[in-house]
Amino acid sequence: METTTPGMSGPKCGGSGVVDSKTQDAHRVGGASGSNGNEALSDTLLRGAVAAVGDAAYRWSIGDDRLDWGTGAEALFGISDLSAIATHRDFAARVVLDGLSRYERICLARESEPGQGAPYELEYQICDDFGGLRWFEDRGRWYSGADGAPAYAIGVMRAIDARHHREAQLIRLSTYDELTGLLNRGRLKEALGEALTAAQRGRQHSAFLLLAVDNLALINDAFGFDVADEVIVRVGERLSGLARRGDSLGRYAGNKFGLVLHNCSEERLSDVCARLLAEVRDRVVVTARGPVAVTVSGGSIALPGHASSVDQALARAEEALASAKQRLRNTHIVYAPSREREKTRLRNINVADELITALNDKRIRIAYQPIIDACSGEPAMHECLVRMERPDGTIIPAGHFVPVAEKLGLIGLLDYRVMELAVDTLRERDDVKLSLNISGRTIGDRLWRDTLASHLRMDPAFASRLIIEITETVAIHEIEELTDFVSNFREFGCQIAIDDFGAGYTSFRNLKTLDVDLVKIDGSFVIDLVNNSDNQFFVRTLVDLAHNFNLPTVAEWVSNAEEVEMLRNFGVEYLQGFYLGEPVMSLPPLQLPVISSTGLRAAPA
């Protein structure tokens, strides 16, 4: 509570305390400013306007410590009798301010006023008759007496509880996560930055731990998003219960929590993380729809040893977390630098740059590998295999850049370019049938789908010579979206093939639902087929499964004559492999029939 400054009455505060009587009358709240009727009307309108907006005007005679209040002050302050605050001393006893008193903030903010009054504006709380605290904005001007010292002040009080509540909410939203009440991502990063700075200055070792709820998507599917939110809240509460005073716990992202651990060495990290994981794992989470078993996985990094910036610390904790989630649930990994990992990253960056440049320079090429008819031994179609041409003309195989493109999200650009090249080939050569491989990402790529559909509408003749290959693992996980994709392009007249058949064990239901035209048996089952009885069993089973749906089959990776014979006996219709034909950068020229001397067409020599 504010206490009255000793100099608030007498010469120290207001000089002699004498103020020109005309000036005082002109500024006194509720009094007439002169005998003129217009001035009286103006004063009445002013008083009415202040009362209408719910504010309360006042005049403070600093010399004699007197406070005169305008209309509505009782209701505004929650004080039944204004005589209780008729002096500044009494009013100041109800004011809540830290540091300087109200008098000091108003009267000592300026050493003098230029004759028009010195403005002031401040906010504070006032205690009402019921013990409650209300926020007010206090604005006005103080005027000096003959000696230049503050003599009186005129101001307006305005209730700002609602505004303060909104501002407090905004401050909370900018600091805390709305769902869990923990620190939000921005504040968590600030706390991590503070810990990193302290660690770099040698004051203490710190660590950062990133925890993620395992399989939250399954909880969403099984119980609903509201239960998943409950799980996130309960996990946050358990982690908060184990966090020490001074540690900073926040919600980093949807199902991820970040914990800044102060005074924690790298040697202790594993034990700390094990306790946190056990706290979540060992007790089920009780939700509105019943108990749910929950585990979390974590990745952590010691500071400052393994990170020089906040972003680097976050990235490396994410990396450790990703490694943990690739293993098993309820697993934790402490980040450790790896020379091989850095070399791989550098290589990925170089390959990505090389790939983007090749795309921009139109140096992506197609290699054509024949797919042979098992009965006739003649090419029935060709698979389009992507290649990259370097500026010196060197051809780079797909294995050099496709895995990087998939990892870095560039595979869609590759698929788009290969599709354009395949369409150009089909238009130029009406004697070829092409098989076009696409990634799982491309299934949902609206631009790829719309572009190919546009080509097929403009030139529908080549649709029957185009086969679109879809990897079986995509068929399993994206069955609904894939069904629409297959239906759409089969309507145009294209054929659809399942690639790597057997690698993901496509079910009978999936084969029936997709209504494809061809299945390609995964090459791993064809390797050493003659000597491997397990592979023989798998291939026979897969061929029988396909034939049950009247689907022809293609065997990949065929490498010798014995495999060719065995696959024919199994009933495989088409064969593909380096033994039967390596990929080539250009298709064999179209062979036109020869006209004999008798005028009859003869087979080409």
C-alpha positions in Angstrom: 0.0 0.0 0.0 1.1 3.5 -0.7 1.9 5.8 2.2 1.7 9.6 2.1 5.0 11.3 1.4 6.0 13.5 4.4 6.1 16.6 2.2 2.6 16.4 0.9 1.4 19.3 2.9 3.1 22.6 3.8 5.9 24.4 2.0 7.7 21.3 0.8 4.9 20.2 -1.4 3.0 23.3 -2.5 5.2 26.2 -1.4 3.0 28.5 0.7 0.0 26.4 -0.4 -1.7 29.6 -1.8 -3.1 29.3 -5.3 -4.6 32.2 -7.3 -8.3 32.0 -6.4 -9.5 32.7 -10.0 -7.3 29.9 -11.3 -8.5 27.5 -8.7 -12.2 28.2 -9.4 -11.6 27.8 -13.1 -10.3 24.2 -12.6 -12.4 23.1 -9.7 -14.5 20.0 -10.6 -18.2 20.8 -10.5 -17.7 24.6 -10.0 -18.6 27.3 -12.5 -15.7 28.7 -14.5 -17.2 32.1 -14.6 -20.4 34.1 -14.5 -21.0 33.7 -18.2 -23.9 31.4 -18.9 -22.2 29.7 -21.9 -19.3 28.8 -19.7 -21.7 27.3 -17.1 -23.4 25.2 -19.9 -20.0 24.1 -21.2 -19.0 23.0 -17.7 -22.3 21.1 -17.2 -21.8 19.3 -20.6 -18.2 18.3 -19.6 -19.3 16.9 -16.3 -22.1 15.0 -18.0 -19.8 13.5 -20.6 -17.3 12.3 -17.9 -20.1 10.7 -15.9 -21.7 9.1 -19.0 -18.5 7.1 -19.8 -18.3 5.9 -16.2 -15.2 7.9 -15.3 -14.7 10.1 -12.3 -13.0 13.5 -12.3 -11.1 14.9 -9.4 -9.3 18.0 -8.2 -6.4 17.5 -5.8 -5.3 20.6 -3.8 -1.8 19.5 -3.0 -1.1 22.2 -0.5 -3.9 21.3 1.9 -4.1 17.6 0.8 -7.7 18.0 -0.2 -9.4 15.7 -2.9 -12.7 16.8 -4.5 -14.4 14.0 -6.5 -16.8 14.4 -9.4 -20.1 12.5 -10.0 -20.0 8.7 -9.9 -16.8 8.2 -7.9 -18.5 6.1 -5.3 -19.7 3.4 -7.8 -16.5 3.5 -9.7 -14.3 2.8 -6.7 -16.7 0.6 -4.8 -16.5 3.1 -1.8 -19.8 4.0 -0.2 -18.7 7.2 1.5 -16.4 9.6 -0.4 -15.4 11.3 2.8 -13.2 8.2 3.3 -11.0 9.4 0.5 -11.5 13.2 0.9 -7.8 13.6 1.5 -4.9 12.4 -0.5 -3.5 10.7 2.6 -6.7 8.6 2.9 -6.8 7.9 -0.8 -3.1 6.9 -1.0 -3.7 4.4 1.8 -5.9 2.4 -0.6 -3.5 2.6 -3.6 -1.3 -0.4 -4.4 1.9 0.6 -6.0 5.4 -0.8 -6.1 8.3 1.5 -5.6 7.5 5.2 -5.7 4.3 6.6 -4.2 1.5 8.2 -6.2 2.7 11.6 -5.1 6.2 11.0 -6.2 5.1 9.6 -9.6 2.9 12.6 -10.3 4.6 15.6 -8.7 8.3 14.6 -8.9 8.2 13.2 -12.5 9.0 16.8 -13.7 10.9 19.5 -11.9 8.7 22.2 -13.3 5.7 22.8 -15.5 5.7 25.3 -18.4 2.5 27.1 -17.4 0.0 24.8 -19.2 0.3 22.1 -16.6 2.6 19.0 -16.4 0.8 15.9 -17.7 0.9 12.6 -15.9 -0.5 9.1 -16.6 -0.2 6.0 -14.4 -2.0 2.8 -13.6 -2.5 1.2 -10.2 -4.9 -0.8 -8.1 -7.3 0.6 -5.5 -8.7 -1.4 -2.6 -12.6 -1.1 -2.4 -14.8 -1.4 0.7 -15.1 -5.1 0.2 -11.4 -5.9 0.2 -11.2 -6.3 -3.5 -8.6 -4.7 -5.8 -9.6 -2.8 -8.9 -7.3 -1.5 -11.7 -7.5 2.2 -12.6 -5.9 4.5 -15.1 -5.1 7.9 -13.6 -4.6 10.7 -16.1 -4.3 14.5 -15.6 -2.1 17.5 -15.1 -0.6 19.2 -12.1 -0.1 23.0 -11.9 2.5 24.9 -10.0 2.0 27.7 -7.5 3.8 31.1 -7.4 7.0 29.4 -6.3 6.9 26.9 -9.1 6.2 23.9 -6.8 3.2 21.6 -7.4 0.1 23.3 -6.1 -2.9 21.3 -7.4 -3.8 18.6 -10.0 -6.8 17.9 -12.1 -7.4 14.5 -13.5 -9.8 11.7 -14.5 -9.9 8.1 -13.1 -11.0 5.3 -15.4 -11.6 1.6 -14.5 -9.4 -0.7 -16.6 -10.0 -4.1 -15.1 -11.3 -5.5 -18.4 -8.3 -4.2 -20.3 -5.9 -5.5 -17.7 -7.6 -8.9 -17.9 -7.2 -9.0 -21.7 -3.6 -7.9 -21.5 -2.9 -10.6 -18.9 -4.5 -13.2 -21.2 -2.3 -12.0 -24.1 0.8 -12.2 -21.9 -0.2 -15.7 -20.8 -0.8 -16.8 -24.4 2.5 -15.4 -25.4 4.2 -17.4 -22.6 2.2 -20.5 -21.9 0.6 -23.3 -23.9 -3.2 -23.0 -24.0 -3.8 -26.8 -23.7 -1.3 -27.8 -21.0 -0.5 -24.6 -19.2 3.2 -25.3 -19.6 5.6 -22.9 -21.3 4.9 -22.5 -25.0 7.5 -23.1 -27.8 8.7 -19.5 -27.9 9.2 -19.2 -24.2 10.8 -22.7 -24.1 13.3 -21.6 -26.7 14.1 -18.5 -24.6 14.7 -20.6 -21.5 17.0 -22.9 -23.6 18.9 -19.9 -24.8 19.4 -18.6 -21.3 20.6 -22.1 -20.1 22.9 -22.3 -23.1 24.4 -18.9 -22.5 25.0 -19.8 -18.8 26.6 -23.0 -19.8 28.9 -21.3 -22.3 30.1 -18.9 -19.7 31.1 -21.9 -17.6 28.6 -21.3 -14.7 27.0 -24.8 -15.0 26.4 -27.7 -17.3 22.9 -28.0 -18.7 20.9 -30.3 -21.0 17.9 -30.2 -23.2 15.5 -33.1 -23.4 12.8 -33.6 -26.1 10.1 -36.1 -25.3 7.3 -37.3 -27.7 4.2 -39.3 -26.9 4.4 -42.6 -28.8 1.7 -43.5 -31.4 -0.5 -40.5 -30.6 -2.1 -41.0 -34.0 -3.4 -44.4 -33.0 -4.9 -42.9 -29.8 -6.6 -40.3 -32.1 -8.0 -43.0 -34.3 -9.1 -45.3 -31.4 -10.5 -42.8 -28.9 -10.8 -39.4 -30.6 -8.9 -36.1 -30.6 -10.4 -35.0 -27.3 -8.9 -38.1 -25.5 -5.6 -37.5 -27.3 -5.6 -34.0 -25.9 -6.3 -35.4 -22.4 -3.3 -37.7 -22.8 -1.1 -34.8 -23.7 -2.3 -32.8 -20.7 -1.7 -35.8 -18.3 1.7 -36.5 -19.7 2.6 -32.9 -19.2 1.4 -33.0 -15.6 3.6 -36.1 -14.8 6.7 -34.6 -16.4 6.0 -31.4 -14.5 5.8 -33.4 -11.2 9.4 -34.7 -11.8 10.9 -31.4 -13.0 13.1 -29.7 -10.4 12.7 -26.1 -9.3 14.6 -24.0 -11.9 14.1 -26.5 -14.7 11.9 -25.3 -17.6 9.2 -27.6 -19.0 7.1 -26.6 -22.1 5.1 -28.0 -24.9 7.4 -27.9 -27.9 4.9 -29.1 -30.6 1.8 -31.2 -30.9 2.9 -34.4 -29.0 6.3 -33.1 -28.0 7.6 -31.7 -24.7 10.8 -29.9 -24.1 12.7 -29.9 -20.8 15.6 -27.6 -20.0 17.6 -29.3 -17.3 19.9 -27.0 -15.3 23.0 -28.3 -13.5 22.8 -31.6 -15.3 25.9 -33.3 -16.6 26.0 -35.6 -19.7 26.7 -38.6 -17.4 23.4 -38.1 -15.6 21.3 -37.6 -18.6 20.4 -41.3 -19.2 19.3 -41.8 -15.6 17.2 -38.6 -15.7 15.5 -39.6 -18.9 14.9 -43.2 -17.7 13.0 -41.8 -14.7 10.9 -39.6 -16.9 10.0 -42.4 -19.3 9.2 -44.7 -16.4 6.9 -42.1 -14.8 4.8 -42.1 -18.0 5.0 -45.8 -18.8 4.3 -47.3 -15.4 0.8 -45.8 -14.8 -2.0 -45.8 -17.2 -3.6 -42.4 -18.1 -7.2 -42.2 -17.0 -9.3 -40.3 -19.5 -13.0 -39.5 -19.9 -13.3 -42.6 -22.1 -11.3 -45.0 -19.9 -7.7 -45.8 -19.2 -5.1 -45.5 -21.9 -1.6 -47.0 -21.8 0.9 -44.4 -22.9 4.7 -44.3 -23.4 7.1 -41.6 -24.5 10.4 -41.6 -26.4 13.1 -39.0 -25.9 16.2 -37.5 -27.4 18.5 -35.3 -25.4 21.7 -33.2 -25.8 24.3 -32.0 -23.3 25.1 -28.3 -23.2 27.3 -26.6 -24.2 29.4 -29.4 -25.4 27.3 -30.5 -28.4 25.6 -27.3 -29.5 26.6 -23.7 -30.0 23.2 -22.2 -30.6 19.6 -22.7 -29.7 18.6 -23.8 -33.2 21.5 -26.3 -33.3 20.5 -27.7 -29.9 16.9 -28.2 -31.0 17.9 -29.8 -34.3 20.2 -32.2 -32.6 17.7 -33.1 -29.9 15.2 -33.7 -32.8 17.7 -35.9 -34.4 18.3 -38.0 -31.3 14.5 -38.3 -30.8 14.0 -39.4 -34.4 16.6 -42.1 -33.8 14.9 -43.3 -30.7 11.5 -43.5 -32.4 13.0 -45.6 -35.2 14.0 -48.2 -32.7 11.3 -49.0 -30.3 8.7 -47.2 -28.2 9.7 -46.0 -24.7 13.3 -45.4 -25.8 15.8 -42.6 -25.2 18.9 -41.6 -27.0 21.5 -39.0 -25.9 23.0 -37.1 -28.9 26.6 -37.9 -29.8 28.5 -36.5 -32.7 29.2 -38.8 -35.6 31.8 -38.2 -38.3 30.0 -40.7 -40.6 26.7 -38.9 -40.0 28.2 -35.5 -40.9 29.8 -37.0 -44.0 26.4 -38.4 -45.0 24.7 -35.0 -44.4 27.3 -33.2 -46.5 26.9 -35.7 -49.3 23.1 -35.3 -49.2 23.5 -31.5 -49.4 25.8 -31.9 -52.4 23.6 -34.4 -54.2 20.5 -32.2 -53.5 22.3 -29.2 -55.1 23.4 -31.3 -58.0 19.9 -32.6 -58.5 18.2 -29.2 -58.4 20.7 -27.9 -60.9 20.0 -30.9 -63.2 16.3 -30.3 -63.0 16.7 -26.6 -63.8 19.1 -27.4 -66.7 16.8 -30.2 -68.0 19.5 -32.9 -67.5 17.1 -35.5 -66.1 16.9 -38.4 -68.5 15.0 -41.7 -68.9 16.7 -45.1 -69.4 14.5 -47.7 -70.9 14.7 -51.3 -69.7 12.8 -54.0 -71.7 10.3 -56.2 -70.0 10.2 -59.5 -72.0 7.3 -61.7 -72.9 8.1 -65.0 -71.2 6.7 -67.0 -74.1 8.0 -65.2 -77.2 11.2 -63.7 -75.7 10.4 -60.4 -77.3 10.1 -57.0 -75.5 6.5 -56.4 -74.6 7.1 -53.0 -72.9 9.8 -50.8 -71.4 10.2 -49.5 -67.8 11.2 -45.9 -67.5 14.1 -45.6 -65.1 15.3 -42.1 -64.1 18.9 -41.0 -64.7 20.8 -37.8 -64.2 23.2 -36.4 -66.8 26.2 -34.4 -65.5 27.4 -31.3 -67.4 30.2 -33.5 -68.9 27.7 -36.0 -70.3 28.3 -38.7 -67.6 25.1 -40.6 -66.8 24.4 -41.1 -63.1 22.2 -44.1 -62.0 19.2 -43.6 -59.8 20.8 -45.1 -56.7 23.1 -42.0 -56.5 20.3 -39.4 -56.1 16.8 -41.0 -55.7 17.2 -42.0 -52.0 18.4 -38.4 -51.3 15.5 -37.0 -53.3 13.0 -39.1 -51.2 14.6 -38.1 -47.9 14.7 -34.4 -48.7 11.2 -34.2 -50.3 12.5 -33.7 -53.9 11.1 -36.9 -55.3 7.9 -35.2 -56.5 10.0 -32.9 -58.8 11.7 -36.0 -60.2 8.5 -37.8 -60.8 7.0 -34.8 -62.6 10.0 -34.5 -64.9 10.0 -38.3 -65.7 6.3 -38.1 -66.5 6.9 -35.3 -69.0 9.7 -37.3 -70.7 7.6 -40.4 -70.8 4.7 -38.5 -72.4 7.0 -37.1 -75.0 8.3 -40.5 -75.9 4.8 -42.0 -76.2 3.8 -39.2 -78.6 7.0 -39.7 -80.7 6.8 -43.5 -80.8 3.5 -45.1 -81.3 5.1 -48.5 -81.3 6.2 -48.6 -77.7 4.5 -49.3 -74.4 6.0 -47.6 -71.3 5.8 -48.4 -67.6 6.2 -45.4 -65.3 7.2 -45.7 -61.7 5.9 -43.1 -59.2 6.6 -42.6 -55.5 4.1 -42.7 -52.7 4.3 -38.9 -52.4 3.2 -38.5 -56.0 0.0 -40.4 -55.4 -1.4 -37.3 -53.6 0.4 -34.7 -55.8 -2.5 -32.8 -57.4 -0.2 -31.0 -59.9 1.2 -34.3 -61.1 -2.2 -35.9 -61.5 -3.8 -32.8 -63.2 -0.8 -32.5 -65.6 -0.9 -36.1 -66.7 -4.7 -36.0 -67.0 -4.4 -32.9 -69.2 -2.0 -34.7 -71.5 -4.3 -37.7 -71.8 -7.3 -35.5 -72.6 -5.3 -33.7 -75.4 -3.9 -37.0 -76.8 -5.9 -40.0 -75.6 -4.4 -42.3 -78.1 -1.3 -43.1 -76.0 -3.2 -43.8 -72.8 -3.5 -47.6 -73.6 0.3 -47.7 -73.9 1.0 -46.2 -70.5 1.4 -48.3 -67.3 1.6 -46.5 -64.0 3.6 -48.5 -61.4 2.7 -48.1 -57.7 4.9 -49.5 -54.9 3.1 -52.1 -52.9 3.9 -50.5 -49.5 2.1 -47.4 -50.7 -0.8 -49.5 -51.7 -1.1 -50.9 -48.1 -0.8 -47.6 -46.3 -2.7 -45.3 -48.7 -5.5 -47.6 -49.8 -8.3 -45.0 -49.8 -6.4 -42.3 -51.7 -4.9 -44.9 -54.0 -8.3 -46.3 -54.9 -9.3 -42.9 -56.2 -6.0 -42.5 -58.1 -6.3 -45.9 -59.8 -10.0 -45.4 -60.8 -9.2 -42.0 -62.2 -6.4 -43.1 -64.6 -8.0 -46.4 -65.6 -10.9 -44.3 -66.9 -8.4 -42.6 -69.2 -7.4 -46.0 -70.5 -4.1 -46.4 -68.6 -3.1 -49.6 -66.9 -2.0 -49.8 -63.3 0.7 -52.1 -61.9 1.6 -53.0 -58.3 5.4 -52.9 -58.0 7.5 -54.8 -55.5 4.6 -57.3 -55.0 5.3 -59.4 -52.0 7.5 -56.9 -50.2 4.6 -55.7 -48.1 2.3 -58.7 -48.3 -0.7 -57.1 -50.0 -3.9 -58.7 -48.8 -6.6 -60.3 -51.1 -8.9 -57.4 -50.1 -6.4 -54.8 -51.3 -5.9 -56.4 -54.6 -9.6 -56.7 -55.2 -10.2 -53.1 -54.0 -7.5 -51.6 -56.2 -8.6 -53.4 -59.4 -5.1 -53.2 -60.9 -3.9 -54.7 -64.2 -0.5 -56.1 -63.5 1.7 -57.2 -60.6 5.5 -57.1 -60.5 7.0 -59.6 -58.1 9.7 -58.1 -55.9 13.1 -58.9 -57.2 14.4 -60.0 -53.7 12.4 -63.2 -54.2 13.9 -64.0 -57.5 17.5 -63.7 -56.4 19.1 -67.2 -56.3 15.7 -68.7 -57.2 17.1 -71.9 -58.5 18.9 -72.8 -55.2 16.6 -71.1 -52.7 13.6 -73.3 -51.9 12.0 -70.5 -49.7 12.1 -68.1 -52.6 10.6 -70.7 -54.9 7.7 -71.1 -52.5 7.1 -67.4 -52.2 7.2 -66.8 -56.0 4.8 -69.7 -56.6 2.5 -68.4 -53.9 2.6 -64.8 -55.3 2.0 -66.0 -58.8 -1.0 -68.1 -57.7 -2.4 -65.2 -55.7 -2.2 -62.9 -58.8 -3.7 -65.5 -61.1 -6.6 -65.9 -58.7 -7.5 -62.3 -59.7 -6.6 -62.9 -63.4 -3.6 -60.6 -63.1 -0.5 -61.2 -65.2 2.9 -61.1 -63.4 6.3 -59.7 -64.0 9.4 -61.2 -62.3 12.1 -58.6 -61.7 15.9 -59.1 -61.3 16.1 -62.2 -63.5 19.8 -63.0 -63.8 20.3 -66.3 -65.7 18.7 -68.9 -68.0 17.8 -71.3 -65.2 15.7 -68.6 -63.5 14.0 -67.8 -66.8 13.0 -71.5 -67.3 11.8 -71.9 -63.7 9.7 -68.7 -63.8 8.1 -69.8 -67.1 7.1 -73.0 -65.4 5.6 -71.1 -62.5 3.4 -69.3 -64.9 5.1 -65.9 -64.9 4.1 -64.0 -68.0 6.8 -61.3 -68.2 10.5 -61.2 -67.2 12.8 -58.3 -66.4 16.5 -58.1 -65.5 19.9 -57.3 -66.7 20.3 -60.8 -68.1 17.4 -60.1 -70.5 18.2 -56.5 -71.3 20.0 -53.6 -69.6 18.6 -50.1 -69.4 19.5 -48.0 -72.5 19.3 -44.3 -72.9 17.4 -44.5 -76.2 14.9 -46.9 -77.6 15.8 -49.1 -80.5 14.7 -47.4 -83.8 11.4 -48.3 -85.2 11.8 -51.2 -87.8 9.6 -50.8 -90.8 8.6 -53.9 -92.8 10.6 -54.5 -96.0 8.7 -54.6 -99.4 9.8 -57.6 -101.5 10.0 -57.8 -105.3 6.7 -59.6 -105.3 5.1 -56.6 -103.6 4.4 -58.7 -100.4 5.6 -57.5 -97.0 8.5 -59.4 -95.7 9.8 -59.7 -92.1 12.8 -57.5 -91.4 16.2 -59.2 -91.6 
